[in-house]
Protein backbone atom coordinates (compact mmCIF):
# COMPACT_ATOMS: atom_id res chain seq x y z
CA UNK A 1 0.00 0.00 0.00
CA UNK A 2 1.26 3.48 -0.96
CA UNK A 3 1.07 6.13 1.74
CA UNK A 4 0.21 9.64 0.48
CA UNK A 5 1.35 12.77 2.25
CA UNK A 6 -0.75 15.92 2.05
CA UNK A 7 -3.51 17.95 3.60
CA UNK A 8 -7.17 17.15 3.62
CA UNK A 9 -9.67 19.53 2.07
CA UNK A 10 -10.99 20.47 5.51
CA UNK A 11 -7.52 21.44 6.76
CA UNK A 12 -6.91 23.64 3.71
CA UNK A 13 -10.31 25.37 4.05
CA UNK A 14 -9.79 26.05 7.76
CA UNK A 15 -6.34 27.54 7.06
CA UNK A 16 -7.72 29.76 4.29
CA UNK A 17 -10.54 30.89 6.59
CA UNK A 18 -8.08 31.90 9.30
CA UNK A 19 -5.94 33.78 6.78
CA UNK A 20 -9.05 35.57 5.51
CA UNK A 21 -10.11 36.66 8.99
CA UNK A 22 -6.64 37.96 9.84
CA UNK A 23 -6.48 39.84 6.51
CA UNK A 24 -9.92 41.36 7.05
CA UNK A 25 -8.78 42.70 10.42
CA UNK A 26 -5.39 44.09 9.34
CA UNK A 27 -5.87 45.45 5.79
CA UNK A 28 -8.02 48.50 6.79
CA UNK A 29 -5.42 49.55 9.36
CA UNK A 30 -2.60 49.15 6.85
CA UNK A 31 -4.52 51.19 4.25
CA UNK A 32 -5.17 54.00 6.77
CA UNK A 33 -1.52 54.10 7.79
CA UNK A 34 -0.49 54.24 4.13
CA UNK A 35 -2.91 57.12 3.45
CA UNK A 36 -1.70 58.99 6.54
CA UNK A 37 1.92 58.56 5.47
CA UNK A 38 1.07 59.88 1.99
CA UNK A 39 -0.70 62.94 3.44
CA UNK A 40 2.19 63.64 5.83
CA UNK A 41 4.77 63.40 3.04
CA UNK A 42 2.73 65.67 0.74
CA UNK A 43 2.19 68.20 3.53
CA UNK A 44 5.91 68.36 4.35
CA UNK A 45 6.77 68.66 0.66
CA UNK A 46 4.46 71.56 -0.08
CA UNK A 47 5.64 73.45 3.03
CA UNK A 48 9.26 72.93 1.96
CA UNK A 49 8.67 73.91 -1.68
CA UNK A 50 6.79 77.10 -0.77
CA UNK A 51 9.44 78.08 1.79
CA UNK A 52 12.12 77.63 -0.89
CA UNK A 53 10.02 79.79 -3.22
CA UNK A 54 9.78 82.48 -0.53
CA UNK A 55 13.56 82.44 -0.08
CA UNK A 56 14.06 82.69 -3.85
CA UNK A 57 11.53 85.51 -4.16
CA UNK A 58 13.33 87.46 -1.41
CA UNK A 59 16.79 86.76 -2.84
CA UNK A 60 15.87 87.75 -6.41
CA UNK A 61 13.33 90.54 -5.89
CA UNK A 62 13.68 91.58 -2.25
CA UNK A 63 9.99 90.83 -1.68
CA UNK A 64 8.79 88.73 1.23
CA UNK A 65 5.34 88.31 2.76
CA UNK A 66 5.68 91.44 4.90
CA UNK A 67 5.01 93.53 1.77
CA UNK A 68 2.95 91.17 -0.39
CA UNK A 69 -0.46 92.29 -1.60
CA UNK A 70 -3.62 90.28 -2.00
CA UNK A 71 -4.88 89.07 -5.36
CA UNK A 72 -2.75 90.09 -8.32
CA UNK A 73 -2.31 88.15 -11.53
CA UNK A 74 0.13 85.74 -13.15
CA UNK A 75 1.72 88.65 -15.03
CA UNK A 76 3.15 90.05 -11.79
CA UNK A 77 6.83 89.58 -12.58
CA UNK A 78 8.03 91.00 -9.24
CA UNK A 79 6.14 88.48 -7.12
CA UNK A 80 4.54 91.25 -5.04
CA UNK A 81 1.11 89.58 -4.91
CA UNK A 82 -0.01 86.07 -4.03
CA UNK A 83 -0.58 85.15 -7.67
CA UNK A 84 2.67 86.70 -8.81
CA UNK A 85 4.61 84.89 -6.13
CA UNK A 86 2.99 81.53 -6.87
CA UNK A 87 3.26 81.77 -10.67
CA UNK A 88 6.82 83.14 -10.69
CA UNK A 89 8.43 80.91 -8.08
CA UNK A 90 6.51 77.62 -8.13
CA UNK A 91 5.56 75.13 -10.84
CA UNK A 92 1.94 76.19 -11.38
CA UNK A 93 -0.04 74.16 -13.91
CA UNK A 94 -3.42 75.83 -13.58
CA UNK A 95 -5.95 77.61 -11.45
CA UNK A 96 -9.70 77.72 -10.96
CA UNK A 97 -12.33 79.02 -8.58
CA UNK A 98 -12.79 76.84 -5.51
CA UNK A 99 -15.47 76.83 -2.82
CA UNK A 100 -13.06 78.78 -0.57
CA UNK A 101 -11.50 81.14 -3.13
CA UNK A 102 -9.05 80.80 -6.01
CA UNK A 103 -7.16 77.49 -6.19
CA UNK A 104 -3.72 77.33 -7.80
CA UNK A 105 -2.60 73.81 -8.81
CA UNK A 106 0.95 72.48 -8.94
CA UNK A 107 2.48 69.72 -11.03
CA UNK A 108 2.50 67.23 -8.13
CA UNK A 109 -1.29 67.50 -7.76
CA UNK A 110 -1.31 69.69 -4.66
CA UNK A 111 -2.89 73.13 -4.54
CA UNK A 112 -2.93 76.37 -2.60
CA UNK A 113 -6.27 78.06 -2.17
CA UNK A 114 -6.18 81.82 -1.75
CA UNK A 115 -9.30 82.67 0.26
CA UNK A 116 -11.72 85.16 -1.25
CA UNK A 117 -11.31 87.36 1.82
CA UNK A 118 -8.73 87.52 4.54
CA UNK A 119 -5.69 86.07 2.78
CA UNK A 120 -3.75 89.30 3.17
CA UNK A 121 -4.35 92.11 5.62
CA UNK A 122 -3.62 95.71 4.74
CA UNK A 123 0.10 96.27 5.04
CA UNK A 124 1.13 92.74 4.11
CA UNK A 125 1.95 89.79 6.31
CA UNK A 126 4.34 91.37 8.78
CA UNK A 127 3.51 89.16 11.75
CA UNK A 128 2.24 85.68 12.45
CA UNK A 129 -1.50 85.29 12.02
CA UNK A 130 -1.92 88.23 9.61
CA UNK A 131 -2.16 86.18 6.42
CA UNK A 132 -3.25 82.68 5.62
CA UNK A 133 -3.94 80.33 2.75
CA UNK A 134 -5.34 76.82 2.58
CA UNK A 135 -3.20 74.02 1.21
CA UNK A 136 -4.78 70.91 -0.21
CA UNK A 137 -2.13 68.21 -0.31
CA UNK A 138 -3.86 66.21 -3.04
CA UNK A 139 -5.65 68.91 -5.03
CA UNK A 140 -9.08 67.98 -6.33
CA UNK A 141 -8.86 64.39 -5.17
CA UNK A 142 -11.11 63.81 -2.11
CA UNK A 143 -11.97 64.15 0.67
CA UNK A 144 -11.30 67.93 0.45
CA UNK A 145 -11.94 68.36 4.16
CA UNK A 146 -10.05 70.22 6.85
CA UNK A 147 -7.99 68.27 9.34
CA UNK A 148 -9.36 69.06 12.77
CA UNK A 149 -7.42 66.55 14.87
CA UNK A 150 -4.33 64.39 14.71
CA UNK A 151 -6.49 61.25 14.95
CA UNK A 152 -7.99 61.58 11.47
CA UNK A 153 -5.76 63.31 8.94
CA UNK A 154 -7.63 64.88 6.02
CA UNK A 155 -6.16 66.76 3.08
CA UNK A 156 -6.72 70.48 3.77
CA UNK A 157 -4.76 72.65 6.19
CA UNK A 158 -4.77 76.34 7.06
CA UNK A 159 -1.26 77.69 6.73
CA UNK A 160 0.00 81.09 7.86
CA UNK A 161 2.45 83.23 5.93
CA UNK A 162 4.49 86.00 7.45
CA UNK A 163 7.75 87.64 6.49
CA UNK A 164 9.88 84.82 5.08
CA UNK A 165 8.04 81.87 6.58
CA UNK A 166 5.16 79.62 5.59
CA UNK A 167 4.03 77.40 8.46
CA UNK A 168 1.03 75.92 10.28
CA UNK A 169 -0.48 77.60 13.30
CA UNK A 170 1.84 77.82 16.29
CA UNK A 171 -0.78 76.11 18.48
CA UNK A 172 0.36 72.75 19.86
CA UNK A 173 -2.98 71.14 18.99
CA UNK A 174 -2.69 72.05 15.29
CA UNK A 175 -2.53 68.98 13.04
CA UNK A 176 0.04 70.68 10.78
CA UNK A 177 2.43 71.03 13.72
CA UNK A 178 1.82 67.38 14.60
CA UNK A 179 2.81 66.32 11.08
CA UNK A 180 5.95 68.44 11.02
CA UNK A 181 7.08 67.05 14.37
CA UNK A 182 6.38 63.39 13.54
Residue pairs with C-beta under 8 A, 6 or more apart in sequence:
35 153
36 153
39 137
39 138
39 153
39 154
39 155
39 179
40 153
40 179
40 182
42 108
42 110
42 137
42 138
43 135
43 137
43 157
43 176
43 179
43 180
44 179
44 180
45 108
45 110
46 106
46 110
46 112
46 135
46 137
47 135
47 159
47 166
47 167
47 168
47 180
49 90
49 106
50 90
50 112
50 166
51 165
51 166
53 85
53 86
53 89
53 90
54 64
54 65
54 85
54 89
54 161
54 164
54 165
54 166
55 164
56 89
57 63
57 64
57 79
57 85
57 88
57 89
58 64
58 164
61 78
61 79
61 80
63 78
63 79
63 80
63 85
64 163
64 164
65 124
65 125
65 131
65 161
65 162
65 163
65 164
65 165
65 166
66 124
66 125
66 126
66 162
66 163
67 80
67 124
68 79
68 80
68 81
68 82
68 85
68 120
68 124
68 125
68 131
68 161
69 80
69 81
69 82
69 120
69 124
70 81
70 82
70 114
70 119
70 120
71 81
71 82
71 83
71 114
72 80
72 81
72 82
72 83
72 84
73 81
73 83
73 84
74 83
74 84
74 87
74 92
75 84
76 83
76 84
76 85
76 87
76 88
77 84
77 88
78 84
79 85
79 88
79 89
82 114
82 119
82 120
82 133
83 102
83 104
83 114
86 92
86 104
86 112
87 104
90 106
91 106
91 107
92 104
92 105
92 106
93 105
93 106
93 107
94 104
94 105
95 102
95 103
95 104
95 105
96 102
96 103
96 105
97 103
98 111
98 113
100 113
100 115
100 116
100 134
101 113
101 114
101 115
101 116
101 119
101 134
102 113
102 114
102 116
103 111
103 112
103 113
103 114
103 136
103 139
104 111
104 112
104 113
104 114
105 111
105 139
105 140
106 112
106 139
109 138
109 139
109 141
110 135
110 136
110 137
110 138
110 139
111 135
111 136
111 139
111 140
112 133
112 134
112 135
112 136
113 133
113 134
113 135
113 136
113 156
114 133
115 132
115 133
115 134
118 132
119 131
119 132
119 133
120 130
120 131
121 130
121 131
124 130
124 131
125 131
125 161
125 162
125 163
126 162
126 163
127 162
127 163
128 160
128 162
128 170
129 160
129 162
130 160
130 162
131 160
131 161
131 162
132 158
132 159
132 160
132 161
133 158
133 159
133 161
134 146
134 156
134 157
134 158
134 159
135 156
135 157
135 159
136 144
136 155
136 156
137 155
137 156
137 157
138 155
141 155
142 155
143 154
143 155
144 155
144 156
145 154
145 155
145 156
146 154
146 156
146 157
146 158
147 153
147 154
147 155
147 156
147 157
147 175
147 176
148 154
148 175
149 175
150 175
150 178
153 175
153 179
157 168
157 175
157 176
158 168
158 169
158 176
159 166
159 167
159 168
159 176
160 166
160 167
160 168
160 169
167 176
167 180
168 174
168 175
168 176
168 177
168 179
168 180
169 176
169 177
170 177
171 177
